[in-house]
Amino acid sequence: MRSARSTGGQVERLRRRLSERDASLLGALHRVRILSLRQIQRLLVADGSPAARTRRTQLWMTRLTKLGVVVRFSRTIGGIRAGSSGYIYGLSGLGQAVLGVGGPAGGKRRRVWDTKPYFQDHMLAVAELYVQTVEQHREGHGELLAFDAEPSAWRHFTGPGGELVVVKPDAYVKLGTAAVERSAFVEVDMTTEALPTIHKKNGRYVDYWRSGVEQQRHGVFPRVVWLVQNVQRGHKIRDAIGKLATDTRELFHVGLIDKAAKTLAGTEECPLCT
C-alpha cells in the first residue's frame, strides 16, 4: 500500500508533465464526467483534416490513459466499425487527485466514474450540450458564461411544507448574447420518464421559483428548458407543461436536442420544427 507521501509525490510529478491542453481536458471531464473521443476532438483538437485530427486525438488519449489520469471505458459507441473513435473516457481517481477535486458528488475519489449504459448515454447527451455551447461560443454566437452539470447544477430549498427539497437539473447554463444574459436549467429527456414523473419535476421547479431563493441569489430565475429527441416527444412534454397553473407555464420551454445551443441562445425560431 502506497504512503500518502509517495502518492502526493506522484501527483506532483504528473502535474509537471501535463500540458495546458491536458489540464483543460481533465477539467472538461470533471465538469461533465464522461466524453466520447469525437467530443474530445471537437473540444480540443481543432487543426488539420478530420482524419488527422482523429488520429492525433487517439494518440493523445492513449498517452493520458497510460499516465493513468483518464480511464477508457470498456463500452464503445457506434459499434465495431467506429473502432477507437467510439471510445468513451472518464476521469480516474488519479486524475481527480491531479486536479485537486473529489468524486462526482464532491466526496471520495473513485477509481473510475463508470456507470450503466443508460446513464452513460444520458451523460453523453449532457456532454454533447456542453460541446455544442463551446462550439457556438467559438463561432462568435454569444459567450459561454457558465456550464454546471450535475451535481453542481442542483439547487436546495425549503418546500411549501417546510421540508428540504432538491431540484436536480441535468445542467445549468448561462450564455451572454449582445447585452442580454440568458440562463437555463436544462433537462435532457431520453424518452424514458413517464409524463406524470415529468409533471412532478415541473411542479418542483415551480415550488423553487415561488420560494424566491434563486432570484435572491442571482437576480433572475433561469428558464427551465426541456431538450427532447423528437417533435412527438416535445409535444407530449408541452402538454404536461400545459397542466400547470397559467402563471407558471412561461417558466418552461421545449426544444430539440440537436438544436440545443440555438435554443438556449434564443436564436431558434421554431424549436420543435424539424
N, C-alpha and C positions, 0 to 999 in steps of 0.2 A: 504494500500500500504506500502510495507516494505521500510525502510530508507536504504540509501547506507551503513550506518554503520552496521545495522543488517545483511544485505546481505553479506557484507565483512566478518563479524564475522562467518557467516555460512560457507562461502567458506574456511576460515582458519581452522575451526573445521573439515571440510571434508578432507582437505589436510592432517591433522594429522592422520585421521582414515584410509587413503588409504595406501595400501602396495605398494612396488616397482612394483609388478606384476600388481596391479590395475592401477598404473600410466602408465605402459607400454601399457596396453590395451587402455587407454584413448588416449595415443599418437598415437597408430595404427589407432584408429577410426578418429582422427583428420587428419591423413595422407591420408586415403583412403575413409573417410566419412561413409561408412557402411561396416559391416562384418556379415556373417552368423554365427550361433553358431558353425557349423562344422569348419569354417575357424578360429574362435577364439580358438577352441580346438587344431587345428593343430599348431597354432602360440605359444600358451602359456600354454597348459596343456599337458605335454609330457609323464608323467609316468603313468603306470598302464595299465590294459586291455582296449580295446576300449569302452566297456560298462561302466567301472568305470570312464574313462576319460570323457565320455559324461555326466554321472551323476554329476561329480564334476563341469564340465563347466556349466551345467544347474543351479546348486545351486549357483555358483559364480555369474552368470549373474542375477539371481533373487535378490541376495543381492545388486548388483550395481544398478539394476533398482529401488529397494526400496529406496536406498540412493538418487536417483534422478539424478545421473551423466550420466546414459545412458537411452535411450528410446528403448523399444521393439516395432517394427512396427506391425501394425495390420495384414499385409500380411505375409504369410509364403511361403517357397519354399519346393517343394517335396510333396505337397498335404497333406491330412488329416493323412495319415499313418506316415508322418515324425514327427508328434507330436511337442513337444517343441524343438526337434533338428533342425526343419526347421525355427526357428525364425530368424529374421534379426534385428540387433541392430545398433543404431546410437548414436552419442554424443549429449547430451542435452545441453541446454543453460547453465545450472549449471555446467555441465561437462566441457564446454568451459571455464567458469569462473575459475574453479579449475586449469585448465591448463594455464590460463592466455592468451588465444588466442581469436581471433574474430571468426566470422562466416566463411562459406565456401570460400568466396572471400576476407576474411580479414576484413569484415565490421561488421555490427551489429550482435550480437549474436541472434540466433533464438532458439526457444524452442526445435525444433527437425528438423533434416535435412531429412524431408520426401519428397518423390517425386512420380511421376507416375511409374507404374510397369516397363515400358520400360527403364526408366532412372535408376531404381533400378537394373535391370538386367545388364545394362551396367556398373554401378559402382561395382556390384558384380564381373563382369568379370575382371575389373581392380584390385579389391581386390584380386582375385584369382591369378593374375600375381604376386602381392606383396607376397602372401603366398608362391607361388612356388619358388620365388627367395630367400626368407628367408630359406626355407627348403633346397634348393640347397647349400646355404652357410653353414648351419649346417652339411651337409653331407660332407663338405670339398671340394666341387666343386666350388672354387672361393669365392671371398669376395664381399659382397654387400656394395658398397661404397656410393651409393645414390639411393633413390627412391622418386621421387616427382610426386604425382598425380596432376590432375588439381584442382585448377588454378595455383598451384605453378610451374607446368611444362611449363606454357605458356611463349612465347617469343614475345617481341615487337621490331619492327624495322621500318625504313623508306623505303617505297616501291619505285619502279622504277619511279613513278610519283610524289614522294615527300609526299605521303600520309602515315599516320600511319597504319601499318599492324600488326595484331596479329596472330601468329601461335599457334594453340591450340592442341598440342598432348595430348593424354589421360594420358601419363606418360613419365617422363624422368628417365631412368635407367642407372646406371653406375656400372659396375662389374669389379673386378680385378681377372685375371686368370694368374698365374705364373708371368711373367714380363710384362704382357700386360694388359692394361685397355681398356675396351670396353664400349662405351656409345651409347645410342639409344633414339630417340624419338619414342614412341610406339603409334600406332593407333590400338585400339581393334575394329575390324569390327564385327558388329552384323547383317550383310547382309541387312540392312535397307536403306543404302545410295545408290543412283544411281551412276553408273560409271562416268557420267560427273561431279558429285559432288566430287568424289574421284580424278578425273583428276585435278580439280580445286585446291583441297587440296595439291596435289603433286606439282602443279605449285607454290603454296605459299611457300612450303619448298624450292624449287629451288631458288626462289627470296631471301629467307632468307639466303641460302648458298652463293649466289652471293653477298649479302650485306657485308659479312665478319664479321658481328657483333659477332657471336658465336665463330668463330675462334680467333678473337682478345681477347675475354674474357677468353676462356678456352683452346685455342691452338689447338682445333680439332673440326670438325663438326660431331655430332653424326649421326649414320646411322638411317634412317627412316625405322622402322620395322612395317609392317602390319601383324597383327595376325588375322587369319581367322578361321572359324569354320569347313570348309571342303575344300577338294582339288579343287573342281569345282570353288568355290568362289575365291580361291587363284589364279587359272589360269586367271580368269577374271581381277583380280587386277594387275596381271603381264602384261596382255595385255594393261591395262591402263598405266602402267609404260612405256611400250614399245613405247607409243606415244610421250614420252618426248624426248628432244634433246639427242643425243647419249652420250654426255659427262656428262650427269646428271643422267643417269639410275643407275649407280653404287652407288648412294646415297641411293637407296631403296632396301629393302629385304622383302620377304613374307614368313611367316611360319604359322604353325598350332597353335592354342591357347593351345591345350593340350600338346604341346611340347615347350611352350614359354620359359621356363627357359633355356633349352638347346640351343634353337635358339639364345637367347640373349648372351649366353656364348660362342657361336661359336662352340659348340660341336655336333650339329645336322647335320649329314652327308647328309640327304635328307629331307629338310624342308617340302616339300609337298608330302612326301610318307606316306601312312597310315600304 
